[in-house]
Amino acid sequence: MSHIFCVANQKGGVGKTTTTVNLAAGLAAVGQRVLMVDLDPQGNATMSSGVDKRKLLLSVYDVLLETASITEARVPSRWGSEPSQQKMPTYDVLGASRELAGAEVELVGLERRENRLKQALAAVDAEYDFVLIDCPPSLSMLTLNGLCCAHGVIVPMQCEYFALEGLTDLVNTIKQVHANLNRDLKIIGLLRVMFDPRITLQQQVSEQLKNHFGDKVFNTLIPRNVRLAEAPSYGMPGVVFDPSAKGSQAFVEFARELVERAPKL
């Protein structure tokens, strides 16, 4: 049985896509079978996995409208030409294309509209150890599809004041979905990203998070890292683009921590 996790935060610009693709690459690097689902119409997670969203024949849009299965629509991630990159393990990608922006309207009038991704994933459940879903920042029908099929939510957040406000909104959303649509849904953990230990405020917020959420805060810290920021322009996660970078090593360490925690979740 696969562990299905949404990577979500209702605040934009907190590194959801960066977290999703680097965690997927990190999990693949430590021997896990991974499917990455891109539910964001921008398709950034798709492009950052080396897959050109403009050339996709089938996408998550087709899966949601039930005109294709995940088996038909998934493609493998693709890396660069460097020998070190070619050696890196890949993961499967259920990509997003421009059509996904229209799915919001098309799904409204359909039956089981919030459970379509859940049903599609059930058909490939035995093929993966982890399914990671990159959600849009808004609470849309696409995000709802992700939350309804997930066992839990991984919340990437910066250690800043406004991030705490965004977290409150997300917790309320998760409580509503848990109560009405998915009794399995819970917060798996908070991942502190873009962390700079030299900034006193970030240290203070980090301590507040640990005091309030306890073991729901992952031990791994993802540092602010230029190589992670550069990697998407090359169509790769930082873990593949520069495995020696501090940010890349932190994501592999996070992948190990998640694998260790998973049986207890």
C-alpha positions in Angstrom: 0.0 0.0 0.0 1.4 3.4 -1.0 1.6 6.4 1.3 -0.2 9.3 -0.4 0.8 12.7 0.8 -0.2 16.2 -0.4 2.3 19.0 -0.2 0.1 21.9 0.5 0.1 25.4 2.0 -2.5 28.1 1.3 0.2 30.7 1.3 2.0 31.1 -2.0 5.8 31.2 -2.5 6.7 28.9 0.3 8.4 26.3 -1.8 5.6 23.7 -2.3 6.8 22.7 -5.8 10.5 22.7 -4.8 9.6 20.5 -1.8 7.5 18.1 -3.9 10.1 17.5 -6.7 13.1 17.3 -4.4 11.4 15.0 -2.0 10.3 12.8 -4.9 13.9 12.7 -6.2 15.2 12.2 -2.6 12.8 9.2 -2.1 13.9 7.7 -5.4 17.5 8.2 -4.4 17.0 6.1 -1.2 15.3 3.3 -3.2 11.6 4.1 -3.0 9.1 3.8 -5.8 7.5 7.2 -6.3 4.7 8.8 -8.3 4.6 12.6 -8.4 1.2 14.1 -9.2 1.1 17.7 -10.5 -2.3 19.3 -9.6 -1.2 22.9 -10.3 -2.2 24.2 -13.7 1.1 26.1 -13.9 2.8 22.7 -14.4 6.0 23.8 -12.6 6.5 20.4 -10.9 6.1 18.7 -14.3 8.7 20.9 -15.9 11.0 20.6 -12.9 10.9 16.8 -13.4 12.4 17.1 -16.9 9.0 16.7 -18.6 7.8 19.2 -21.1 4.1 20.0 -20.2 3.5 21.3 -23.8 4.3 17.9 -25.3 2.3 15.7 -22.9 -0.2 13.6 -24.9 -2.1 12.7 -21.7 -2.1 14.5 -18.3 -3.8 14.6 -14.9 -6.6 16.5 -16.7 -7.5 13.4 -18.7 -7.3 11.3 -15.5 -9.7 13.6 -13.6 -12.2 13.6 -16.5 -11.8 9.8 -16.6 -10.7 9.7 -20.3 -7.4 8.1 -19.4 -5.9 6.0 -16.6 -2.8 6.8 -14.6 -1.1 3.9 -16.2 -1.7 5.5 -19.6 -0.9 9.1 -18.6 2.2 8.8 -16.4 5.7 9.3 -17.8 9.1 8.9 -16.2 11.1 11.9 -15.0 14.0 12.8 -17.4 17.4 14.1 -16.4 20.2 16.0 -18.1 23.1 14.6 -20.1 25.7 14.8 -17.4 26.9 11.3 -16.4 26.2 12.0 -12.7 22.7 13.1 -13.6 22.1 10.0 -15.8 22.9 7.8 -12.8 20.2 9.3 -10.6 17.1 7.2 -10.1 13.9 8.5 -11.7 10.3 8.7 -10.5 7.0 8.6 -12.4 5.2 11.9 -13.2 1.5 12.4 -13.7 2.0 15.8 -15.3 -0.1 18.9 -15.6 -0.8 20.8 -18.8 -2.6 24.1 -19.7 -5.9 22.2 -20.0 -5.9 21.6 -16.2 -7.0 25.3 -15.7 -10.3 24.4 -17.3 -10.8 21.3 -15.3 -12.0 23.4 -12.4 -15.1 24.4 -14.3 -15.7 21.1 -16.0 -15.5 19.1 -12.7 -18.2 21.2 -11.0 -21.1 19.5 -12.7 -19.7 15.9 -12.6 -20.5 13.1 -10.1 -17.9 12.1 -7.6 -16.0 15.3 -8.6 -13.8 15.4 -5.4 -13.0 11.7 -5.5 -11.8 11.2 -9.0 -8.1 11.2 -8.3 -8.6 8.9 -5.3 -10.3 6.3 -7.6 -7.6 6.6 -10.2 -4.8 6.1 -7.7 -6.5 3.0 -6.2 -5.7 1.2 -9.5 -1.9 1.8 -9.1 -1.7 1.5 -5.3 0.5 -1.5 -5.3 3.0 0.0 -7.7 4.4 2.8 -5.5 5.7 3.3 -2.0 5.0 7.0 -2.0 2.6 9.2 -4.0 3.4 13.0 -3.7 0.8 15.5 -4.8 1.8 19.1 -5.6 -1.3 21.2 -4.8 -2.2 24.8 -6.0 -2.1 27.4 -3.2 -5.8 28.0 -3.3 -8.6 25.7 -1.9 -9.9 24.7 -5.3 -11.6 21.6 -6.7 -8.1 20.4 -7.8 -6.7 20.8 -4.2 -9.8 19.1 -2.9 -9.2 16.1 -5.1 -5.7 15.9 -3.6 -6.9 16.3 0.0 -9.6 13.7 -0.5 -7.2 10.9 -1.6 -4.3 11.7 0.7 -3.4 10.0 4.0 -1.8 13.2 5.2 -0.4 16.7 4.4 3.2 17.7 4.4 3.3 21.5 5.0 6.4 23.4 3.8 6.7 26.7 5.5 9.2 29.5 6.1 9.9 30.5 9.7 8.3 33.9 9.3 5.4 35.6 11.0 3.0 35.6 8.0 3.7 31.9 7.5 2.1 31.2 10.9 -1.1 33.0 9.7 -1.2 30.9 6.6 -0.7 27.8 8.7 -3.8 28.6 10.7 -5.9 28.8 7.5 -4.5 25.4 6.3 -5.2 23.7 9.6 -8.8 24.9 9.5 -9.2 23.6 5.9 -7.7 20.2 6.8 -10.1 19.9 9.8 -13.1 20.6 7.5 -12.0 18.1 4.9 -11.3 15.5 7.6 -14.8 16.0 9.1 -16.7 15.9 5.9 -14.8 14.1 3.1 -11.7 12.2 4.2 -11.4 10.8 7.8 -7.8 9.6 7.1 -6.6 13.2 6.5 -4.2 14.7 9.0 -1.1 16.9 9.1 1.9 14.5 8.7 4.4 17.2 9.6 5.7 20.7 9.1 8.9 21.1 7.0 10.9 24.2 7.7 12.2 25.5 4.3 14.4 28.3 3.1 15.8 28.4 6.6 18.6 30.9 7.5 20.0 30.3 11.0 21.6 33.7 11.0 18.2 35.4 11.2 17.0 35.7 14.8 13.3 35.8 13.8 13.5 32.5 12.0 15.1 30.9 15.0 12.3 32.2 17.2 9.5 31.1 14.9 11.2 27.7 14.5 11.2 27.3 18.3 7.5 28.4 18.5 6.6 25.7 15.9 8.4 23.0 17.9 6.9 24.1 21.2 3.3 24.2 19.7 3.4 21.2 17.3 6.0 19.0 18.9 6.9 15.9 16.9 4.8 17.1 14.0 7.7 19.3 13.1 10.2 17.3 11.0 13.7 17.2 12.4 15.2 18.0 9.0 15.8 21.7 8.1 16.0 22.8 4.5 18.4 25.7 4.2 18.1 28.6 1.8 20.2 27.4 -1.1 21.0 29.0 -4.5 21.5 25.6 -6.2 17.9 24.5 -5.3 16.7 27.8 -6.8 18.7 27.3 -10.0 17.7 23.7 -10.7 14.2 24.3 -12.1 15.6 26.3 -15.0 17.5 23.2 -16.1 14.4 21.0 -15.7 15.6 19.1 -12.7 15.2 18.9 -8.9 18.2 20.3 -7.0 18.8 16.7 -5.7 19.7 15.7 -9.3 21.1 19.0 -10.5 23.7 19.2 -7.8 23.6 16.3 -5.3 26.5 17.8 -3.3 24.7 21.1 -2.5 23.6 21.5 1.1 19.9 21.9 0.1 20.0 18.7 -2.0 21.6 16.8 0.8 19.0 18.1 3.2 16.1 16.8 1.0 17.7 13.4 0.8 18.0 13.4 4.6 14.3 14.5 4.7 13.4 11.6 2.5 15.1 9.2 4.9 13.3 10.7 7.8 9.9 10.3 6.0 10.7 6.7 5.1 11.5 6.1 8.8 8.3 7.8 10.0 6.0 6.3 7.3 5.2 3.0 9.0 4.0 4.8 12.1 1.7 7.3 10.3 
